[in-house]
Amino acid sequence: MKKYIVYKRISETKGQILRHGNCQDCTFKRQAKEGEFVISGTANDVTQKVIFDGLDENGKPINPRVIDKTVEEMKISNLRLPIIEIPEEQKPANITKGQWQQVLNRLAALDEKVK
């Protein structure tokens, strides 16, 4: 097994970590999709980023490596999306199968009364 880090280039010298994990050696290069790059190692996408020394003639990063983000970078990348409040009547209800059967029985009884 091999540890990998997949990142995308966001500038001429920086990359954003997209995912990381373990894979078999034979699937290492296939971890990166189009527009992404893969290197071996471990990383924390919240606290770290990839930097490199520019791009080669094929547009691939030269000497990519993982470093810690600055405090400002972590604050920017970890901004939370606003929480959308769902009205109580629109929230899903969790009921047991027994409760659902009671609802169905009541509907069936009402249906009989209507007929």
N, C-alpha and C positions, 0 to 999 in steps of 0.2 A: 504494500500500500504506500501511496505517496500523498503527502499533504500539498494542497494547491491553493492559490489565491488567483481569482479572476478579477481583472480591473479594466476600466475603460479610460482612455486618454481624455483629459479635460483641458489640457494646455500642452505646450511644447515640452514641459518638464514635470507635469503632475498627472497622477491618475487617481480615480476614485475606485475603491474596493467595492465590488458588486456582490461577491460571494466567496466563500472559502470552505474547505472541507477535505475529505480523503477520497482517493480514487485508486484504481489499479494503475500500475505503471503504463500499461498499454493504452489506457484511455486518457492519460494526462493531457495531451494536446487537444483532445476533443472537448475539454471542459469549457474552452473559450468559443463563443459564437462569433458571428461576423461583427467586426468593429471592437472586439474585446481581445485581451491578451491574458496569458496565464503564466505564472511563475510558481516555483515550488516554495513552500514555507507555510508559516502560520501567521495569522493577522487578526486584528479586531477592527471590523469596519467602522465602529463608532469612534474609536480613539486613534486610529492609524490611517495612513494614506500611502500611496506609492509615488515615489519620485524617480526620475531618470535623467540621464545626461543628454537629452535631445533625442532626435530621431535619425535612424539610418536612411539610406537612399530608398528603401522600400516602405518607409513610414512606420517602422517598428521602433519602440523605445530602446534606447541604449542603456545598459547597466541598470535595470529597474531594481528598486529595493524599497522596503517598507520602513517608514519612520513614523513617529508620533505626531499627531495633529497638534496645533497650538490650541490654547483654550478658546480663542475667538473662533477658530475653525470648527471646534466641537460644538460651540453654541449655535453657530449658523446651521450646521448639518443636522442638528438634533432638534430643530424647531418642530413643535408638534402642530398638527393640523387642528383647527378648532373643533371642539366636540359639538356635534349636532344633537340637540335634545329631541327625542322622539316622544310625542304625546302618549300618555298612558294607554289610551284606547287603540293606538296603532302598534303597540308592542306585542310581540308574539306571546301566546299563552302556552304554558306547559301544563298539560293535563295527563292523567294516567289513562290507560286503556279502559279501565273500569268507568272512569268519569265520562269518557267518550261514548262508551256503550250506553250509559244513562241518557246522554243527549240524544243518541240515535233512537232509543226506546221512546223517549218523550215525543220526538218528531213523528215516529210511527203512530203513536197514540193520537196525536193531533191530526194526522193524515186520515186516520180511521173516523174521527169525529166529523171531518169535513165531508167525507163521502157519504 
